[in-house]
Amino acid sequence: MSLTINERITVVAVFGDKDSPLTPVHMRWGKKQYKLGKVDFYHTTRDGNHTVHHFSLTDDAQSMYMKLAFHSGSLVWTLQETEACQ
C-alpha cells in the first residue's frame, strides 16, 4: 500500500544528456539518508512555464519504492509517495 507524502526533501542528482537529463542518486528525508537505485520510470509535466520532472525508483537496498518530483522553476525536490518493497 502506497503512502502519499508530498514533503520537501534534499537530493543529490547528476545532470546528464538528452536521454537522461537528470538522475537522482542520494536523498535525505528527515534525518535518514538513502542511496537511490536505478530510475524505473521517468516523465515530465508542465506547471505553467516550468517543467516538473517525475521519477519512480527504489532505494539502493530495494526496501522502499518511491516517487520523486523536481520542479525546475522553484528547484525544489518533493517526495510524493512511498511504498515498502516486498
Secondary structure by P-SEA (a helix, b strand, c coil): cbbbbbbbbbbbbbbbcccccccccbbbcccccccccccccccccccccbbbbbbbbbcccccccbbbbbbccccccccccccccc
